[in-house]
């Protein structure tokens, strides 16, 4: 079992920036992908960005390309999405995800609210 602890959400004006973080409570050695999803009221959960354990491959939703950057520090078991040029439509609960590729097993954080005002 892996616990994921998220931080960094909050209220920001449109055009502003936020940096989230998600830390796993133990060292992760198996091949994995860490990512962030978001869910707004009345909408389906969607992938925002993800990064492989070797940090060699990143994936972004079209809606955030050019504005968000995901990175990870494997020495700290932490993934960081840097979110710039935020828009009101980015408002959602952001959830961290860890997927162990070989076992096809997912772990989720508790979620952190991001609210972007006009």
Rosetta blueprint (number, residue, H / E / L):
1 X L
2 X L
3 X L
4 X E
5 X E
6 X E
7 X E
8 X L
9 X L
10 X E
11 X E
12 X E
13 X E
14 X L
15 X L
16 X L
17 X L
18 X E
19 X E
20 X L
21 X E
22 X E
23 X E
24 X E
25 X L
26 X L
27 X L
28 X L
29 X L
30 X L
31 X L
32 X E
33 X E
34 X E
35 X E
36 X E
37 X E
38 X E
39 X E
40 X L
41 X L
42 X L
43 X L
44 X L
45 X L
46 X E
47 X E
48 X E
49 X E
50 X E
51 X E
52 X E
53 X L
54 X L
55 X L
56 X L
57 X L
58 X E
59 X E
60 X E
61 X L
62 X L
63 X L
64 X L
65 X L
66 X L
67 X L
68 X E
69 X E
70 X E
71 X E
72 X E
73 X E
74 X L
75 X L
76 X L
77 X L
78 X E
79 X E
80 X E
81 X E
82 X E
83 X E
84 X L
85 X L
86 X L
87 X L
88 X H
89 X H
90 X H
91 X L
92 X E
93 X E
94 X E
95 X E
96 X E
97 X E
98 X E
99 X E
100 X E
101 X L
102 X L
103 X L
104 X L
105 X E
106 X E
107 X E
108 X E
109 X L
110 X L
111 X L
112 X E
113 X E
114 X E
115 X E
116 X E
117 X E
118 X L
